[in-house]
Amino acid sequence: MTRLAAFGRFWWGFVIGDDWVVAALVAAAIAVTAALAAAGIAAWWLLPLAVPLTLWLSLRRAIRST
């Protein structure tokens, strides 16, 4: 069981890392892109827009916390 817990902690740290908000925004962007693609709408443009927006929000939060 300890190996399973270590495996889970590794993936939590790898995916979530220090900022859970970034992970949530990326997951939301992927989900919205998938929903748009499933609806037959060209959604290739959403992730390239979500990346700089997520970076900007993350940096803004980091600057305000110092």
PDB file of N, H, CA, C and O in Angstrom:
ATOM      1  N   MET A   1       0.822  -1.197   0.000  1.00  0.00           N
ATOM      2  CA  MET A   1       0.000   0.000   0.000  1.00  0.00           C
ATOM      3  C   MET A   1       0.864   1.258   0.000  1.00  0.00           C
ATOM      4  O   MET A   1       0.440   2.283  -0.533  1.00  0.00           O
ATOM      5  N   THR A   2       2.042   1.210   0.572  1.00  0.00           N
ATOM      6  H   THR A   2       2.386   0.377   1.005  1.00  0.00           H
ATOM      7  CA  THR A   2       2.882   2.402   0.597  1.00  0.00           C
ATOM      8  C   THR A   2       3.378   2.767  -0.800  1.00  0.00           C
ATOM      9  O   THR A   2       3.560   3.944  -1.111  1.00  0.00           O
ATOM     10  N   ARG A   3       3.594   1.756  -1.639  1.00  0.00           N
ATOM     11  H   ARG A   3       3.446   0.800  -1.386  1.00  0.00           H
ATOM     12  CA  ARG A   3       4.011   2.054  -3.012  1.00  0.00           C
ATOM     13  C   ARG A   3       2.869   2.710  -3.788  1.00  0.00           C
ATOM     14  O   ARG A   3       3.092   3.608  -4.599  1.00  0.00           O
ATOM     15  N   LEU A   4       1.665   2.257  -3.532  1.00  0.00           N
ATOM     16  H   LEU A   4       1.484   1.527  -2.872  1.00  0.00           H
ATOM     17  CA  LEU A   4       0.506   2.860  -4.184  1.00  0.00           C
ATOM     18  C   LEU A   4       0.328   4.305  -3.718  1.00  0.00           C
ATOM     19  O   LEU A   4       0.028   5.183  -4.527  1.00  0.00           O
ATOM     20  N   ALA A   5       0.508   4.554  -2.440  1.00  0.00           N
ATOM     21  H   ALA A   5       0.752   3.840  -1.783  1.00  0.00           H
ATOM     22  CA  ALA A   5       0.404   5.912  -1.916  1.00  0.00           C
ATOM     23  C   ALA A   5       1.512   6.795  -2.476  1.00  0.00           C
ATOM     24  O   ALA A   5       1.269   7.957  -2.803  1.00  0.00           O
ATOM     25  N   ALA A   6       2.714   6.263  -2.590  1.00  0.00           N
ATOM     26  H   ALA A   6       2.911   5.319  -2.324  1.00  0.00           H
ATOM     27  CA  ALA A   6       3.829   7.030  -3.158  1.00  0.00           C
ATOM     28  C   ALA A   6       3.564   7.347  -4.625  1.00  0.00           C
ATOM     29  O   ALA A   6       3.873   8.442  -5.095  1.00  0.00           O
ATOM     30  N   PHE A   7       2.994   6.389  -5.340  1.00  0.00           N
ATOM     31  H   PHE A   7       2.743   5.499  -4.958  1.00  0.00           H
ATOM     32  CA  PHE A   7       2.647   6.602  -6.746  1.00  0.00           C
ATOM     33  C   PHE A   7       1.604   7.709  -6.871  1.00  0.00           C
ATOM     34  O   PHE A   7       1.713   8.578  -7.736  1.00  0.00           O
ATOM     35  N   GLY A   8       0.606   7.672  -6.013  1.00  0.00           N
ATOM     36  H   GLY A   8       0.518   6.966  -5.310  1.00  0.00           H
ATOM     37  CA  GLY A   8      -0.421   8.712  -6.018  1.00  0.00           C
ATOM     38  C   GLY A   8       0.137  10.074  -5.653  1.00  0.00           C
ATOM     39  O   GLY A   8      -0.239  11.073  -6.267  1.00  0.00           O
ATOM     40  N   ARG A   9       1.027  10.141  -4.666  1.00  0.00           N
ATOM     41  H   ARG A   9       1.332   9.330  -4.168  1.00  0.00           H
ATOM     42  CA  ARG A   9       1.642  11.412  -4.277  1.00  0.00           C
ATOM     43  C   ARG A   9       2.510  11.979  -5.400  1.00  0.00           C
ATOM     44  O   ARG A   9       2.554  13.190  -5.614  1.00  0.00           O
ATOM     45  N   PHE A  10       3.203  11.080  -6.116  1.00  0.00           N
ATOM     46  H   PHE A  10       3.168  10.096  -5.942  1.00  0.00           H
ATOM     47  CA  PHE A  10       4.008  11.536  -7.246  1.00  0.00           C
ATOM     48  C   PHE A  10       3.139  12.204  -8.292  1.00  0.00           C
ATOM     49  O   PHE A  10       3.448  13.309  -8.739  1.00  0.00           O
ATOM     50  N   TRP A  11       2.052  11.547  -8.690  1.00  0.00           N
ATOM     51  H   TRP A  11       1.801  10.649  -8.327  1.00  0.00           H
ATOM     52  CA  TRP A  11       1.204  12.108  -9.731  1.00  0.00           C
ATOM     53  C   TRP A  11       0.489  13.367  -9.263  1.00  0.00           C
ATOM     54  O   TRP A  11       0.286  14.290 -10.051  1.00  0.00           O
ATOM     55  N   TRP A  12       0.105  13.417  -7.993  1.00  0.00           N
ATOM     56  H   TRP A  12       0.270  12.667  -7.353  1.00  0.00           H
ATOM     57  CA  TRP A  12      -0.509  14.632  -7.454  1.00  0.00           C
ATOM     58  C   TRP A  12       0.488  15.786  -7.538  1.00  0.00           C
ATOM     59  O   TRP A  12       0.138  16.879  -7.983  1.00  0.00           O
ATOM     60  N   GLY A  13       1.711  15.550  -7.116  1.00  0.00           N
ATOM     61  H   GLY A  13       1.995  14.662  -6.754  1.00  0.00           H
ATOM     62  CA  GLY A  13       2.731  16.589  -7.177  1.00  0.00           C
ATOM     63  C   GLY A  13       3.098  16.973  -8.594  1.00  0.00           C
ATOM     64  O   GLY A  13       3.385  18.137  -8.871  1.00  0.00           O
ATOM     65  N   PHE A  14       3.092  15.999  -9.498  1.00  0.00           N
ATOM     66  H   PHE A  14       2.860  15.053  -9.274  1.00  0.00           H
ATOM     67  CA  PHE A  14       3.449  16.262 -10.890  1.00  0.00           C
ATOM     68  C   PHE A  14       2.363  17.048 -11.610  1.00  0.00           C
ATOM     69  O   PHE A  14       2.662  18.000 -12.331  1.00  0.00           O
ATOM     70  N   VAL A  15       1.123  16.665 -11.426  1.00  0.00           N
ATOM     71  H   VAL A  15       0.880  15.892 -10.840  1.00  0.00           H
ATOM     72  CA  VAL A  15       0.024  17.317 -12.133  1.00  0.00           C
ATOM     73  C   VAL A  15      -0.397  18.603 -11.434  1.00  0.00           C
ATOM     74  O   VAL A  15      -0.506  19.645 -12.081  1.00  0.00           O
ATOM     75  N   ILE A  16      -0.632  18.552 -10.148  1.00  0.00           N
ATOM     76  H   ILE A  16      -0.543  17.706  -9.623  1.00  0.00           H
ATOM     77  CA  ILE A  16      -1.105  19.722  -9.408  1.00  0.00           C
ATOM     78  C   ILE A  16       0.046  20.653  -9.070  1.00  0.00           C
ATOM     79  O   ILE A  16      -0.054  21.863  -9.272  1.00  0.00           O
ATOM     80  N   GLY A  17       1.125  20.106  -8.563  1.00  0.00           N
ATOM     81  H   GLY A  17       1.206  19.123  -8.399  1.00  0.00           H
ATOM     82  CA  GLY A  17       2.307  20.901  -8.252  1.00  0.00           C
ATOM     83  C   GLY A  17       2.054  21.929  -7.177  1.00  0.00           C
ATOM     84  O   GLY A  17       1.371  21.653  -6.191  1.00  0.00           O
ATOM     85  N   ASP A  18       2.597  23.102  -7.363  1.00  0.00           N
ATOM     86  H   ASP A  18       3.151  23.326  -8.164  1.00  0.00           H
ATOM     87  CA  ASP A  18       2.478  24.165  -6.371  1.00  0.00           C
ATOM     88  C   ASP A  18       1.204  24.990  -6.528  1.00  0.00           C
ATOM     89  O   ASP A  18       0.771  25.646  -5.580  1.00  0.00           O
ATOM     90  N   ASP A  19       0.608  24.962  -7.698  1.00  0.00           N
ATOM     91  H   ASP A  19       0.959  24.429  -8.467  1.00  0.00           H
ATOM     92  CA  ASP A  19      -0.518  25.849  -7.957  1.00  0.00           C
ATOM     93  C   ASP A  19      -1.703  25.058  -8.503  1.00  0.00           C
ATOM     94  O   ASP A  19      -1.737  24.712  -9.684  1.00  0.00           O
ATOM     95  N   TRP A  20      -2.661  24.777  -7.648  1.00  0.00           N
ATOM     96  H   TRP A  20      -2.633  25.058  -6.689  1.00  0.00           H
ATOM     97  CA  TRP A  20      -3.818  23.988  -8.061  1.00  0.00           C
ATOM     98  C   TRP A  20      -4.721  24.774  -9.012  1.00  0.00           C
ATOM     99  O   TRP A  20      -5.479  24.181  -9.780  1.00  0.00           O
ATOM    100  N   VAL A  21      -4.641  26.094  -8.963  1.00  0.00           N
ATOM    101  H   VAL A  21      -4.025  26.575  -8.339  1.00  0.00           H
ATOM    102  CA  VAL A  21      -5.475  26.912  -9.835  1.00  0.00           C
ATOM    103  C   VAL A  21      -5.067  26.710 -11.295  1.00  0.00           C
ATOM    104  O   VAL A  21      -5.926  26.595 -12.169  1.00  0.00           O
ATOM    105  N   VAL A  22      -3.775  26.667 -11.556  1.00  0.00           N
ATOM    106  H   VAL A  22      -3.077  26.761 -10.845  1.00  0.00           H
ATOM    107  CA  VAL A  22      -3.293  26.441 -12.917  1.00  0.00           C
ATOM    108  C   VAL A  22      -3.757  25.080 -13.420  1.00  0.00           C
ATOM    109  O   VAL A  22      -4.209  24.956 -14.559  1.00  0.00           O
ATOM    110  N   ALA A  23      -3.648  24.063 -12.576  1.00  0.00           N
ATOM    111  H   ALA A  23      -3.281  24.164 -11.651  1.00  0.00           H
ATOM    112  CA  ALA A  23      -4.097  22.727 -12.970  1.00  0.00           C
ATOM    113  C   ALA A  23      -5.592  22.722 -13.268  1.00  0.00           C
ATOM    114  O   ALA A  23      -6.030  22.079 -14.221  1.00  0.00           O
ATOM    115  N   ALA A  24      -6.371  23.426 -12.470  1.00  0.00           N
ATOM    116  H   ALA A  24      -6.015  23.948 -11.696  1.00  0.00           H
ATOM    117  CA  ALA A  24      -7.817  23.487 -12.693  1.00  0.00           C
ATOM    118  C   ALA A  24      -8.150  24.240 -13.981  1.00  0.00           C
ATOM    119  O   ALA A  24      -9.047  23.832 -14.719  1.00  0.00           O
ATOM    120  N   LEU A  25      -7.445  25.324 -14.255  1.00  0.00           N
ATOM    121  H   LEU A  25      -6.717  25.656 -13.655  1.00  0.00           H
ATOM    122  CA  LEU A  25      -7.694  26.077 -15.486  1.00  0.00           C
ATOM    123  C   LEU A  25      -7.318  25.269 -16.723  1.00  0.00           C
ATOM    124  O   LEU A  25      -8.024  25.310 -17.731  1.00  0.00           O
ATOM    125  N   VAL A  26      -6.219  24.543 -16.652  1.00  0.00           N
ATOM    126  H   VAL A  26      -5.645  24.510 -15.833  1.00  0.00           H
ATOM    127  CA  VAL A  26      -5.825  23.702 -17.788  1.00  0.00           C
ATOM    128  C   VAL A  26      -6.848  22.591 -17.999  1.00  0.00           C
ATOM    129  O   VAL A  26      -7.231  22.306 -19.134  1.00  0.00           O
ATOM    130  N   ALA A  27      -7.289  21.965 -16.912  1.00  0.00           N
ATOM    131  H   ALA A  27      -6.978  22.197 -15.990  1.00  0.00           H
ATOM    132  CA  ALA A  27      -8.303  20.911 -17.035  1.00  0.00           C
ATOM    133  C   ALA A  27      -9.607  21.473 -17.606  1.00  0.00           C
ATOM    134  O   ALA A  27     -10.256  20.826 -18.428  1.00  0.00           O
ATOM    135  N   ALA A  28      -9.987  22.670 -17.174  1.00  0.00           N
ATOM    136  H   ALA A  28      -9.460  23.196 -16.507  1.00  0.00           H
ATOM    137  CA  ALA A  28     -11.207  23.289 -17.700  1.00  0.00           C
ATOM    138  C   ALA A  28     -11.058  23.625 -19.179  1.00  0.00           C
ATOM    139  O   ALA A  28     -11.995  23.431 -19.954  1.00  0.00           O
ATOM    140  N   ALA A  29      -9.896  24.125 -19.577  1.00  0.00           N
ATOM    141  H   ALA A  29      -9.135  24.283 -18.947  1.00  0.00           H
ATOM    142  CA  ALA A  29      -9.670  24.446 -20.989  1.00  0.00           C
ATOM    143  C   ALA A  29      -9.719  23.194 -21.849  1.00  0.00           C
ATOM    144  O   ALA A  29     -10.276  23.217 -22.946  1.00  0.00           O
ATOM    145  N   ILE A  30      -9.144  22.107 -21.365  1.00  0.00           N
ATOM    146  H   ILE A  30      -8.692  22.088 -20.474  1.00  0.00           H
ATOM    147  CA  ILE A  30      -9.190  20.847 -22.109  1.00  0.00           C
ATOM    148  C   ILE A  30     -10.629  20.345 -22.198  1.00  0.00           C
ATOM    149  O   ILE A  30     -11.051  19.866 -23.251  1.00  0.00           O
ATOM    150  N   ALA A  31     -11.387  20.449 -21.106  1.00  0.00           N
ATOM    151  H   ALA A  31     -11.044  20.838 -20.251  1.00  0.00           H
ATOM    152  CA  ALA A  31     -12.772  19.987 -21.109  1.00  0.00           C
ATOM    153  C   ALA A  31     -13.639  20.816 -22.060  1.00  0.00           C
ATOM    154  O   ALA A  31     -14.466  20.263 -22.785  1.00  0.00           O
ATOM    155  N   VAL A  32     -13.456  22.121 -22.060  1.00  0.00           N
ATOM    156  H   VAL A  32     -12.785  22.570 -21.471  1.00  0.00           H
ATOM    157  CA  VAL A  32     -14.248  22.973 -22.959  1.00  0.00           C
ATOM    158  C   VAL A  32     -13.862  22.705 -24.411  1.00  0.00           C
ATOM    159  O   VAL A  32     -14.726  22.677 -25.288  1.00  0.00           O
ATOM    160  N   THR A  33     -12.577  22.508 -24.667  1.00  0.00           N
ATOM    161  H   THR A  33     -11.875  22.530 -23.955  1.00  0.00           H
ATOM    162  CA  THR A  33     -12.134  22.184 -26.022  1.00  0.00           C
ATOM    163  C   THR A  33     -12.749  20.870 -26.488  1.00  0.00           C
ATOM    164  O   THR A  33     -13.203  20.764 -27.627  1.00  0.00           O
ATOM    165  N   ALA A  34     -12.766  19.870 -25.608  1.00  0.00           N
ATOM    166  H   ALA A  34     -12.398  19.957 -24.682  1.00  0.00           H
ATOM    167  CA  ALA A  34     -13.366  18.585 -25.964  1.00  0.00           C
ATOM    168  C   ALA A  34     -14.863  18.722 -26.206  1.00  0.00           C
ATOM    169  O   ALA A  34     -15.398  18.109 -27.130  1.00  0.00           O
ATOM    170  N   ALA A  35     -15.541  19.514 -25.391  1.00  0.00           N
ATOM    171  H   ALA A  35     -15.106  20.011 -24.640  1.00  0.00           H
ATOM    172  CA  ALA A  35     -16.984  19.704 -25.571  1.00  0.00           C
ATOM    173  C   ALA A  35     -17.292  20.419 -26.883  1.00  0.00           C
ATOM    174  O   ALA A  35     -18.230  20.053 -27.591  1.00  0.00           O
ATOM    175  N   LEU A  36     -16.503  21.434 -27.202  1.00  0.00           N
ATOM    176  H   LEU A  36     -15.741  21.732 -26.627  1.00  0.00           H
ATOM    177  CA  LEU A  36     -16.709  22.139 -28.465  1.00  0.00           C
ATOM    178  C   LEU A  36     -16.436  21.226 -29.657  1.00  0.00           C
ATOM    179  O   LEU A  36     -17.177  21.243 -30.640  1.00  0.00           O
ATOM    180  N   ALA A  37     -15.375  20.432 -29.570  1.00  0.00           N
ATOM    181  H   ALA A  37     -14.773  20.417 -28.772  1.00  0.00           H
ATOM    182  CA  ALA A  37     -15.043  19.513 -30.660  1.00  0.00           C
ATOM    183  C   ALA A  37     -16.123  18.448 -30.816  1.00  0.00           C
ATOM    184  O   ALA A  37     -16.446  18.052 -31.937  1.00  0.00           O
ATOM    185  N   ALA A  38     -16.679  17.985 -29.711  1.00  0.00           N
ATOM    186  H   ALA A  38     -16.418  18.307 -28.801  1.00  0.00           H
ATOM    187  CA  ALA A  38     -17.747  16.983 -29.774  1.00  0.00           C
ATOM    188  C   ALA A  38     -19.021  17.569 -30.390  1.00  0.00           C
ATOM    189  O   ALA A  38     -19.814  16.852 -31.001  1.00  0.00           O
ATOM    190  N   ALA A  39     -19.202  18.868 -30.224  1.00  0.00           N
ATOM    191  H   ALA A  39     -18.557  19.451 -29.728  1.00  0.00           H
ATOM    192  CA  ALA A  39     -20.368  19.533 -30.803  1.00  0.00           C
ATOM    193  C   ALA A  39     -20.157  19.885 -32.271  1.00  0.00           C
ATOM    194  O   ALA A  39     -21.054  20.426 -32.918  1.00  0.00           O
ATOM    195  N   GLY A  40     -18.983  19.581 -32.789  1.00  0.00           N
ATOM    196  H   GLY A  40     -18.255  19.142 -32.262  1.00  0.00           H
ATOM    197  CA  GLY A  40     -18.703  19.850 -34.189  1.00  0.00           C
ATOM    198  C   GLY A  40     -18.180  21.245 -34.464  1.00  0.00           C
ATOM    199  O   GLY A  40     -18.138  21.676 -35.616  1.00  0.00           O
ATOM    200  N   ILE A  41     -17.783  21.953 -33.426  1.00  0.00           N
ATOM    201  H   ILE A  41     -17.817  21.604 -32.490  1.00  0.00           H
ATOM    202  CA  ILE A  41     -17.245  23.305 -33.568  1.00  0.00           C
ATOM    203  C   ILE A  41     -15.724  23.213 -33.593  1.00  0.00           C
ATOM    204  O   ILE A  41     -15.133  22.491 -32.790  1.00  0.00           O
ATOM    205  N   ALA A  42     -15.098  23.925 -34.495  1.00  0.00           N
ATOM    206  H   ALA A  42     -15.578  24.511 -35.148  1.00  0.00           H
ATOM    207  CA  ALA A  42     -13.636  23.950 -34.558  1.00  0.00           C
ATOM    208  C   ALA A  42     -13.105  24.611 -33.282  1.00  0.00           C
ATOM    209  O   ALA A  42     -13.349  25.793 -33.036  1.00  0.00           O
ATOM    210  N   ALA A  43     -12.394  23.850 -32.494  1.00  0.00           N
ATOM    211  H   ALA A  43     -12.197  22.891 -32.694  1.00  0.00           H
ATOM    212  CA  ALA A  43     -11.952  24.344 -31.188  1.00  0.00           C
ATOM    213  C   ALA A  43     -10.437  24.391 -31.064  1.00  0.00           C
ATOM    214  O   ALA A  43      -9.917  24.425 -29.949  1.00  0.00           O
ATOM    215  N   TRP A  44      -9.723  24.392 -32.169  1.00  0.00           N
ATOM    216  H   TRP A  44     -10.145  24.364 -33.075  1.00  0.00           H
ATOM    217  CA  TRP A  44      -8.267  24.377 -32.124  1.00  0.00           C
ATOM    218  C   TRP A  44      -7.701  25.647 -31.494  1.00  0.00           C
ATOM    219  O   TRP A  44      -6.581  25.632 -30.984  1.00  0.00           O
ATOM    220  N   TRP A  45      -8.443  26.727 -31.520  1.00  0.00           N
ATOM    221  H   TRP A  45      -9.353  26.739 -31.934  1.00  0.00           H
ATOM    222  CA  TRP A  45      -7.983  28.025 -31.060  1.00  0.00           C
ATOM    223  C   TRP A  45      -8.072  28.218 -29.554  1.00  0.00           C
ATOM    224  O   TRP A  45      -7.456  29.136 -29.012  1.00  0.00           O
ATOM    225  N   LEU A  46      -8.831  27.364 -28.869  1.00  0.00           N
ATOM    226  H   LEU A  46      -9.332  26.619 -29.310  1.00  0.00           H
ATOM    227  CA  LEU A  46      -9.082  27.603 -27.445  1.00  0.00           C
ATOM    228  C   LEU A  46      -7.844  27.373 -26.575  1.00  0.00           C
ATOM    229  O   LEU A  46      -7.523  28.215 -25.736  1.00  0.00           O
ATOM    230  N   LEU A  47      -7.157  26.267 -26.755  1.00  0.00           N
ATOM    231  H   LEU A  47      -7.418  25.583 -27.437  1.00  0.00           H
ATOM    232  CA  LEU A  47      -5.984  25.993 -25.917  1.00  0.00           C
ATOM    233  C   LEU A  47      -4.855  27.006 -26.119  1.00  0.00           C
ATOM    234  O   LEU A  47      -4.245  27.417 -25.132  1.00  0.00           O
ATOM    235  N   PRO A  48      -4.548  27.429 -27.348  1.00  0.00           N
ATOM    236  CA  PRO A  48      -3.527  28.475 -27.473  1.00  0.00           C
ATOM    237  C   PRO A  48      -3.913  29.794 -26.787  1.00  0.00           C
ATOM    238  O   PRO A  48      -3.030  30.550 -26.383  1.00  0.00           O
ATOM    239  N   LEU A  49      -5.194  30.078 -26.652  1.00  0.00           N
ATOM    240  H   LEU A  49      -5.911  29.464 -26.980  1.00  0.00           H
ATOM    241  CA  LEU A  49      -5.618  31.261 -25.901  1.00  0.00           C
ATOM    242  C   LEU A  49      -5.588  31.025 -24.393  1.00  0.00           C
ATOM    243  O   LEU A  49      -5.306  31.940 -23.619  1.00  0.00           O
ATOM    244  N   ALA A  50      -5.878  29.804 -23.988  1.00  0.00           N
ATOM    245  H   ALA A  50      -6.107  29.061 -24.617  1.00  0.00           H
ATOM    246  CA  ALA A  50      -5.937  29.488 -22.559  1.00  0.00           C
ATOM    247  C   ALA A  50      -4.550  29.486 -21.913  1.00  0.00           C
ATOM    248  O   ALA A  50      -4.414  29.826 -20.738  1.00  0.00           O
ATOM    249  N   VAL A  51      -3.527  29.107 -22.670  1.00  0.00           N
ATOM    250  H   VAL A  51      -3.637  28.831 -23.625  1.00  0.00           H
ATOM    251  CA  VAL A  51      -2.180  29.032 -22.093  1.00  0.00           C
ATOM    252  C   VAL A  51      -1.670  30.390 -21.629  1.00  0.00           C
ATOM    253  O   VAL A  51      -1.272  30.504 -20.470  1.00  0.00           O
ATOM    254  N   PRO A  52      -1.657  31.430 -22.466  1.00  0.00           N
ATOM    255  CA  PRO A  52      -1.175  32.723 -21.955  1.00  0.00           C
ATOM    256  C   PRO A  52      -2.086  33.318 -20.880  1.00  0.00           C
ATOM    257  O   PRO A  52      -1.608  33.991 -19.967  1.00  0.00           O
ATOM    258  N   LEU A  53      -3.392  33.076 -20.984  1.00  0.00           N
ATOM    259  H   LEU A  53      -3.781  32.530 -21.725  1.00  0.00           H
ATOM    260  CA  LEU A  53      -4.297  33.564 -19.952  1.00  0.00           C
ATOM    261  C   LEU A  53      -3.990  32.908 -18.605  1.00  0.00           C
ATOM    262  O   LEU A  53      -3.965  33.578 -17.572  1.00  0.00           O
ATOM    263  N   THR A  54      -3.761  31.614 -18.625  1.00  0.00           N
ATOM    264  H   THR A  54      -3.781  31.070 -19.464  1.00  0.00           H
ATOM    265  CA  THR A  54      -3.420  30.894 -17.399  1.00  0.00           C
ATOM    266  C   THR A  54      -2.089  31.380 -16.835  1.00  0.00           C
ATOM    267  O   THR A  54      -1.958  31.565 -15.625  1.00  0.00           O
ATOM    268  N   LEU A  55      -1.111  31.585 -17.698  1.00  0.00           N
ATOM    269  H   LEU A  55      -1.217  31.434 -18.681  1.00  0.00           H
ATOM    270  CA  LEU A  55       0.188  32.100 -17.253  1.00  0.00           C
ATOM    271  C   LEU A  55       0.039  33.482 -16.645  1.00  0.00           C
ATOM    272  O   LEU A  55       0.628  33.770 -15.603  1.00  0.00           O
ATOM    273  N   TRP A  56      -0.745  34.342 -17.287  1.00  0.00           N
ATOM    274  H   TRP A  56      -1.224  34.108 -18.133  1.00  0.00           H
ATOM    275  CA  TRP A  56      -0.949  35.692 -16.773  1.00  0.00           C
ATOM    276  C   TRP A  56      -1.612  35.673 -15.396  1.00  0.00           C
ATOM    277  O   TRP A  56      -1.196  36.398 -14.492  1.00  0.00           O
ATOM    278  N   LEU A  57      -2.643  34.843 -15.239  1.00  0.00           N
ATOM    279  H   LEU A  57      -2.981  34.254 -15.973  1.00  0.00           H
ATOM    280  CA  LEU A  57      -3.318  34.751 -13.946  1.00  0.00           C
ATOM    281  C   LEU A  57      -2.392  34.218 -12.867  1.00  0.00           C
ATOM    282  O   LEU A  57      -2.405  34.704 -11.736  1.00  0.00           O
ATOM    283  N   SER A  58      -1.591  33.223 -13.211  1.00  0.00           N
ATOM    284  H   SER A  58      -1.580  32.828 -14.129  1.00  0.00           H
ATOM    285  CA  SER A  58      -0.650  32.647 -12.252  1.00  0.00           C
ATOM    286  C   SER A  58       0.399  33.670 -11.828  1.00  0.00           C
ATOM    287  O   SER A  58       0.702  33.795 -10.641  1.00  0.00           O
ATOM    288  N   LEU A  59       0.948  34.396 -12.789  1.00  0.00           N
ATOM    289  H   LEU A  59       0.701  34.293 -13.753  1.00  0.00           H
ATOM    290  CA  LEU A  59       1.949  35.411 -12.465  1.00  0.00           C
ATOM    291  C   LEU A  59       1.348  36.555 -11.664  1.00  0.00           C
ATOM    292  O   LEU A  59       1.989  37.079 -10.754  1.00  0.00           O
ATOM    293  N   ARG A  60       0.129  36.944 -11.993  1.00  0.00           N
ATOM    294  H   ARG A  60      -0.392  36.518 -12.733  1.00  0.00           H
ATOM    295  CA  ARG A  60      -0.536  38.007 -11.236  1.00  0.00           C
ATOM    296  C   ARG A  60      -0.735  37.607  -9.782  1.00  0.00           C
ATOM    297  O   ARG A  60      -0.519  38.410  -8.873  1.00  0.00           O
ATOM    298  N   ARG A  61      -1.151  36.353  -9.565  1.00  0.00           N
ATOM    299  H   ARG A  61      -1.326  35.701 -10.302  1.00  0.00           H
ATOM    300  CA  ARG A  61      -1.324  35.876  -8.186  1.00  0.00           C
ATOM    301  C   ARG A  61       0.006  35.813  -7.460  1.00  0.00           C
ATOM    302  O   ARG A  61       0.071  36.123  -6.270  1.00  0.00           O
ATOM    303  N   ALA A  62       1.065  35.422  -8.145  1.00  0.00           N
ATOM    304  H   ALA A  62       1.012  35.170  -9.111  1.00  0.00           H
ATOM    305  CA  ALA A  62       2.383  35.332  -7.520  1.00  0.00           C
ATOM    306  C   ALA A  62       2.919  36.708  -7.150  1.00  0.00           C
ATOM    307  O   ALA A  62       3.520  36.876  -6.089  1.00  0.00           O
ATOM    308  N   ILE A  63       2.709  37.683  -8.010  1.00  0.00           N
ATOM    309  H   ILE A  63       2.221  37.547  -8.872  1.00  0.00           H
ATOM    310  CA  ILE A  63       3.197  39.034  -7.741  1.00  0.00           C
ATOM    311  C   ILE A  63       2.431  39.653  -6.576  1.00  0.00           C
ATOM    312  O   ILE A  63       3.021  40.335  -5.739  1.00  0.00           O
ATOM    313  N   ARG A  64       1.135  39.422  -6.518  1.00  0.00           N
ATOM    314  H   ARG A  64       0.656  38.867  -7.198  1.00  0.00           H
ATOM    315  CA  ARG A  64       0.334  39.998  -5.429  1.00  0.00           C
ATOM    316  C   ARG A  64       0.642  39.367  -4.079  1.00  0.00           C
ATOM    317  O   ARG A  64       0.461  40.007  -3.043  1.00  0.00           O
ATOM    318  N   SER A  65       1.109  38.112  -4.076  1.00  0.00           N
ATOM    319  H   SER A  65       1.257  37.592  -4.918  1.00  0.00           H
ATOM    320  CA  SER A  65       1.359  37.440  -2.799  1.00  0.00           C
ATOM    321  C   SER A  65       2.702  37.805  -2.192  1.00  0.00           C
ATOM    322  O   SER A  65       2.972  37.440  -1.047  1.00  0.00           O
ATOM    323  N   THR A  66       3.561  38.522  -2.932  1.00  0.00           N
ATOM    324  H   THR A  66       3.341  38.818  -3.862  1.00  0.00           H
ATOM    325  CA  THR A  66       4.866  38.879  -2.372  1.00  0.00           C
ATOM    326  C   THR A  66       4.848  40.225  -1.748  1.00  0.00           C
ATOM    327  O   THR A  66       5.868  40.678  -1.228  1.00  0.00           O
TER     328      THR A  66
END
